[in-house]
Amino acid sequence: MKIKNFEFKAKVEELEKYQDQILKLNPIDFGTEHQIDTYFNAPKGRLKLREIKGKESKLIDYNRENTQGSKKSDVLLYKHGMDDTLKQILSNQMGVKIIVDKKRKIYGIDNVKFHFDTVKDLGTFIEVEAIDETEKFNLEELKKQCDFYYDYFNIQLHQVEKLSYSDLLTDKLEKSWNA
């Protein structure tokens, strides 16, 4: 499945404050997931296997610039049942770059998803994704949706993360090794 989206990620201290804000808009509650994302040493872009405890796995190939604010992602997504074989094949052939362990509370309004993340060794974040799986929206419309929620949550520039969780964890590990 090919997906396009715009998204932003912000480091926040009081996750509950932002959850309370989104609840005022009566979103759909998709529940909480424990996600383990295994990132592989891909020659370009990012390749991760997302294992959702008690549910499914998703192989996700995506390209996104490391820029601040809302940014476009090109995503290829393959959903499949829980099976360790694919993870073992990818690990053997490509090597594991890093593993991200997070608890994610998910809400949705129309085509926009809101992720309230607690990431092991990194802290708490809010991630907003304006998603198009059906060619209903153009990129400008997706960016506009994403920017609306950026303003709605009153996100400040210093809160915005330009890197993925995998890059943030990799940087943190490299700094601890060099200390």
C-alpha positions as CSV (number, residue, x, y, z in Angstrom):
1,M,0.0,0.0,0.0
2,K,1.4,3.4,-1.0
3,I,0.7,6.2,1.4
4,K,1.6,9.9,1.4
5,N,1.5,12.1,4.4
6,F,2.7,15.2,6.2
7,E,3.7,15.0,9.8
8,F,5.4,16.7,12.7
9,K,6.8,15.4,15.9
10,A,7.3,17.5,19.1
11,K,8.9,16.7,22.4
12,V,6.5,17.4,25.2
13,E,6.7,17.2,28.9
14,E,3.0,16.9,29.8
15,L,1.6,14.4,27.5
16,E,-1.8,14.4,29.3
17,K,-2.2,18.1,28.6
18,Y,-2.1,17.5,24.9
19,Q,-4.4,14.5,25.1
20,D,-6.9,16.6,27.0
21,Q,-6.7,19.1,24.2
22,I,-7.4,16.6,21.4
23,L,-10.3,15.0,23.4
24,K,-12.1,18.4,23.2
25,L,-12.4,17.7,19.5
26,N,-14.2,14.3,20.0
27,P,-11.7,12.2,18.1
28,I,-12.0,8.4,17.5
29,D,-10.0,6.5,20.2
30,F,-7.9,3.8,18.5
31,G,-6.5,2.6,21.8
32,T,-3.0,2.1,23.1
33,E,-0.4,0.0,21.4
34,H,3.0,-1.3,22.5
35,Q,5.1,-1.0,19.4
36,I,8.6,-2.4,18.8
37,D,10.2,-0.9,15.7
38,T,13.3,-2.7,14.4
39,Y,15.2,-0.5,12.0
40,F,17.5,-2.1,9.4
41,N,20.6,-0.9,7.7
42,A,18.8,0.2,4.5
43,P,20.9,1.6,1.6
44,K,18.4,4.5,1.2
45,G,15.6,5.9,3.3
46,R,14.4,4.0,6.3
47,L,13.2,0.4,6.6
48,K,11.5,-0.8,9.8
49,L,9.6,-3.7,11.0
50,R,6.9,-2.6,13.4
51,E,5.7,-5.3,15.7
52,I,2.5,-4.4,17.6
53,K,2.1,-6.5,20.6
54,G,-0.9,-8.7,20.4
55,K,-1.9,-7.5,16.9
56,E,0.1,-7.5,13.7
57,S,3.4,-6.6,12.1
58,K,4.0,-4.0,9.4
59,L,7.1,-3.7,7.2
60,I,7.5,0.0,6.5
61,D,9.8,1.6,3.8
62,Y,9.8,5.4,4.0
63,N,11.7,8.4,2.9
64,R,11.5,11.7,4.7
65,E,13.7,14.7,5.0
66,N,15.2,15.6,8.4
67,T,13.7,19.1,8.5
68,Q,11.9,21.0,11.3
69,G,8.2,21.5,11.2
70,S,5.7,19.6,9.0
71,K,7.4,17.4,6.4
72,K,6.3,15.1,3.6
73,S,6.8,11.3,3.8
74,D,6.6,8.8,1.0
75,V,5.6,5.4,2.6
76,L,5.3,1.9,1.3
77,L,3.5,-0.3,3.9
78,Y,3.1,-4.1,4.0
79,K,0.9,-5.5,6.7
80,H,1.3,-9.2,7.8
81,G,0.7,-11.5,10.7
82,M,3.1,-11.9,13.6
83,D,5.9,-14.1,12.4
84,D,9.6,-13.9,13.4
85,T,10.8,-15.3,10.1
86,L,10.7,-11.9,8.2
87,K,12.5,-10.2,11.1
88,Q,15.2,-12.9,11.1
89,I,15.7,-12.7,7.3
90,L,16.0,-8.9,7.3
91,S,18.3,-9.0,10.4
92,N,20.6,-11.6,8.7
93,Q,20.7,-9.8,5.3
94,M,20.8,-6.1,6.3
95,G,21.7,-6.0,10.0
96,V,19.8,-4.2,12.7
97,K,20.5,-0.5,13.0
98,I,18.5,0.2,16.2
99,I,15.3,-0.9,18.0
100,V,12.7,1.7,19.2
101,D,10.4,0.6,22.0
102,K,7.4,2.8,22.6
103,K,3.9,2.9,24.0
104,R,1.6,4.8,21.7
105,K,-1.9,6.2,22.4
106,I,-3.7,6.8,19.1
107,Y,-6.6,9.1,18.2
108,G,-8.0,10.1,14.8
109,I,-10.0,12.8,13.3
110,D,-10.9,12.2,9.6
111,N,-7.6,11.3,7.9
112,V,-5.4,12.8,10.7
113,K,-3.8,10.5,13.3
114,F,-2.5,11.8,16.6
115,H,0.1,9.7,18.4
116,F,0.9,10.3,22.0
117,D,4.2,8.4,22.5
118,T,6.3,7.4,25.5
119,V,9.6,6.2,23.9
120,K,12.0,4.2,26.0
121,D,15.2,6.2,26.7
122,L,13.8,9.3,24.9
123,G,10.8,10.6,26.7
124,T,7.3,11.8,25.6
125,F,6.3,13.1,22.2
126,I,3.2,14.0,20.2
127,E,3.2,13.1,16.5
128,V,0.6,14.3,14.1
129,E,0.1,12.7,10.7
130,A,-2.2,13.9,7.9
131,I,-2.5,10.8,5.9
132,D,-3.7,10.0,2.3
133,E,-4.2,6.4,1.3
134,T,-6.8,7.0,-1.4
135,E,-5.5,10.0,-3.5
136,K,-8.3,12.1,-2.0
137,F,-5.9,14.9,-0.8
138,N,-3.1,16.7,-2.5
139,L,0.1,17.5,-0.6
140,E,-0.9,21.1,0.0
141,E,-4.1,20.0,1.7
142,L,-2.2,17.5,3.9
143,K,0.3,20.1,4.9
144,K,-2.5,22.5,5.8
145,Q,-4.2,19.9,8.0
146,C,-0.9,19.2,9.8
147,D,-0.1,22.9,10.3
148,F,-3.6,23.5,11.7
149,Y,-2.9,21.0,14.5
150,Y,0.6,22.4,15.0
151,D,-1.1,25.7,15.8
152,Y,-4.0,24.1,17.7
153,F,-1.5,22.4,20.1
154,N,0.5,25.6,20.3
155,I,3.7,23.8,19.5
156,Q,6.8,25.9,19.9
157,L,9.8,25.6,17.5
158,H,12.1,24.4,20.2
159,Q,9.8,21.4,20.8
160,V,9.8,20.2,17.2
161,E,12.0,17.2,16.4
162,K,13.4,17.0,12.9
163,L,14.8,13.5,13.4
164,S,13.1,10.1,13.7
165,Y,13.1,8.2,16.9
166,S,15.7,5.9,15.4
167,D,18.0,8.8,14.7
168,L,17.4,10.3,18.1
169,L,18.3,7.0,19.8
170,T,21.3,6.5,17.6
171,D,22.6,9.9,18.4
172,K,22.0,9.3,22.1
173,L,23.9,6.0,22.0
174,E,26.8,7.5,20.1
175,K,27.1,10.4,22.6
176,S,27.1,7.9,25.5
177,W,29.8,5.8,23.8
178,N,32.0,8.9,23.2
179,A,31.6,10.2,26.7
